[in-house]
Amino acid sequence: MPALESLMERMIRRSFPELAHEAIYIHYDALDNDFMRYEKLHSGHVIKVDESLKRAPASVKKGGIAHELAHIAHERLMDEKVSDMDRQAYRRSKRYRTLDERNTDLEVILRGYGKQLLEFMRYVKAKGYAYDIDHGLALKEVRLLISRRPARHMIAIPARWR
């Protein structure tokens, strides 16, 4: 099994067990405006990884793959009609797309891949990708959410309540 497929399979076993029996393929491809994306197939899904990520660290790839797997896991919960409506809203509405991407990033963090998501975001930004709020959570938001320290603006929880 090629390294990319092996990496994805381990991630599915660890954090996306509901996808264990889904037909999900992954391969490198020359992508125009993305570093990764998923597509729905007649039966299953494919995750396309831009060829520029071939030499990226595994942690960077994990961050992007986790994001795409979170999209697939969310889509899996919908029936065909709702899934079609979701895809149409994603294509037609910038606000819907932004909300969907932000929720997907939150899901990635909740499933334990926040650090890798942050590494992916930093990597693609360093490669010149204009990563902004329309693409999901901001770098600062991800850093804050995965930090073990409370943010300065958060209300301190008294010790007796912890």
C-alpha positions as CSV (number, residue, x, y, z in Angstrom):
1,M,0.0,0.0,0.0
2,P,1.5,3.4,-1.0
3,A,2.4,5.8,1.8
4,L,-0.5,8.2,1.2
5,E,-3.1,5.4,1.4
6,S,-1.4,3.9,4.5
7,L,-1.4,7.3,6.2
8,M,-5.1,7.8,5.5
9,E,-6.0,4.3,6.6
10,R,-4.3,4.9,10.0
11,M,-6.1,8.1,10.4
12,I,-9.4,6.5,9.7
13,R,-8.8,3.7,12.2
14,R,-7.7,6.3,14.9
15,S,-10.2,9.1,14.5
16,F,-12.7,8.4,11.8
17,P,-13.9,4.9,12.5
18,E,-17.3,5.6,10.9
19,L,-15.5,5.8,7.5
20,A,-13.8,2.4,7.9
21,H,-16.1,0.7,5.5
22,E,-16.4,3.6,3.0
23,A,-14.7,3.5,-0.4
24,I,-12.3,6.4,-0.1
25,Y,-9.4,6.7,-2.5
26,I,-6.5,9.0,-2.2
27,H,-3.8,10.0,-4.8
28,Y,-1.6,12.8,-5.9
29,D,-2.9,15.0,-8.7
30,A,-2.1,18.4,-10.3
31,L,-4.6,20.7,-8.7
32,D,-5.2,24.3,-9.9
33,N,-6.3,26.2,-6.9
34,D,-6.2,23.8,-4.0
35,F,-3.6,21.8,-2.1
36,M,-6.3,19.1,-1.3
37,R,-9.9,18.5,-2.1
38,Y,-12.3,15.6,-2.0
39,E,-14.9,14.6,-4.7
40,K,-17.9,12.4,-4.4
41,L,-17.8,9.5,-6.8
42,H,-20.7,7.3,-7.9
43,S,-19.7,4.9,-5.1
44,G,-17.4,6.5,-2.6
45,H,-15.0,9.5,-2.5
46,V,-11.6,10.4,-3.7
47,I,-9.2,12.8,-2.0
48,K,-6.9,14.5,-4.4
49,V,-3.6,15.8,-3.0
50,D,-1.6,18.3,-5.0
51,E,1.7,17.1,-6.3
52,S,3.5,20.0,-4.5
53,L,2.8,18.1,-1.2
54,K,4.8,15.0,-2.2
55,R,7.8,16.1,-0.1
56,A,5.8,17.8,2.7
57,P,6.2,16.3,6.2
58,A,3.6,13.7,7.1
59,S,2.2,15.9,9.8
60,V,1.3,18.5,7.1
61,K,-0.4,15.9,4.9
62,K,-2.3,14.6,8.0
63,G,-3.7,18.1,8.6
64,G,-5.1,18.3,5.1
65,I,-6.3,14.7,5.0
66,A,-8.1,15.1,8.3
67,H,-9.9,18.2,6.9
68,E,-11.1,16.2,3.9
69,L,-12.1,13.2,6.0
70,A,-14.1,15.5,8.2
71,H,-16.0,16.7,5.1
72,I,-16.7,13.2,4.1
73,A,-17.8,12.1,7.6
74,H,-20.2,15.1,7.6
75,E,-21.6,14.3,4.2
76,R,-22.0,10.6,5.1
77,L,-24.7,11.7,7.7
78,M,-26.9,13.2,4.9
79,D,-29.2,11.4,2.6
80,E,-28.7,11.9,-1.1
81,K,-31.2,14.8,-1.5
82,V,-29.8,16.7,1.5
83,S,-26.2,16.0,0.3
84,D,-27.1,17.5,-3.1
85,M,-28.6,20.6,-1.6
86,D,-25.5,21.0,0.7
87,R,-23.2,20.8,-2.3
88,Q,-25.3,23.4,-4.2
89,A,-25.4,25.8,-1.2
90,Y,-21.6,25.3,-0.9
91,R,-21.0,26.3,-4.5
92,R,-23.5,29.2,-4.6
93,S,-23.1,30.9,-1.2
94,K,-19.8,32.3,0.1
95,R,-21.3,32.6,3.6
96,Y,-22.4,28.9,3.6
97,R,-19.0,27.8,2.2
98,T,-17.2,29.8,5.0
99,L,-19.4,28.4,7.7
100,D,-18.9,24.8,6.3
101,E,-15.1,25.2,6.2
102,R,-15.0,26.7,9.7
103,N,-17.1,23.8,11.1
104,T,-14.9,21.3,9.3
105,D,-11.8,22.8,10.9
106,L,-13.5,22.6,14.3
107,E,-14.3,18.9,13.6
108,V,-10.7,18.3,12.7
109,I,-9.6,19.8,16.1
110,L,-12.1,17.8,18.0
111,R,-10.9,14.6,16.4
112,G,-7.4,15.3,17.6
113,Y,-5.7,16.7,14.5
114,G,-5.5,20.4,15.5
115,K,-1.7,20.5,15.6
116,Q,-1.5,18.9,12.1
117,L,-4.2,21.3,10.8
118,L,-2.1,24.2,12.0
119,E,1.0,22.8,10.3
120,F,-0.9,22.3,7.1
121,M,-2.2,25.9,7.2
122,R,1.3,27.3,7.9
123,Y,2.8,25.1,5.1
124,V,0.3,26.2,2.4
125,K,0.6,29.8,3.5
126,A,4.4,29.6,3.1
127,K,3.9,28.2,-0.4
128,G,1.9,31.4,-1.3
129,Y,-1.6,30.2,-0.8
130,A,-3.8,33.1,0.3
131,Y,-5.3,31.4,3.4
132,D,-8.0,33.7,4.8
133,I,-11.2,33.5,6.8
134,D,-13.2,32.2,3.8
135,H,-11.1,29.0,3.9
136,G,-11.9,28.1,7.5
137,L,-10.6,29.1,10.8
138,A,-7.8,31.6,10.9
139,L,-4.3,30.5,12.0
140,K,-4.7,32.5,15.2
141,E,-8.1,30.8,16.0
142,V,-6.6,27.3,15.5
143,R,-3.6,28.2,17.7
144,L,-6.0,29.4,20.4
145,L,-8.2,26.4,20.2
146,I,-5.3,23.9,20.5
147,S,-3.5,25.8,23.1
148,R,-3.4,24.4,26.6
149,R,-3.3,28.0,28.0
150,P,-6.6,29.9,28.3
151,A,-6.8,33.0,26.1
152,R,-6.4,36.3,27.7
153,H,-9.9,37.3,26.8
154,M,-11.5,34.2,28.3
155,I,-13.0,34.3,31.8
156,A,-10.9,32.6,34.3
157,I,-12.6,29.6,36.0
158,P,-12.1,29.6,39.8
159,A,-10.0,26.7,41.0
160,R,-12.8,25.5,43.3
161,W,-15.0,24.9,40.2
162,R,-12.4,22.9,38.3
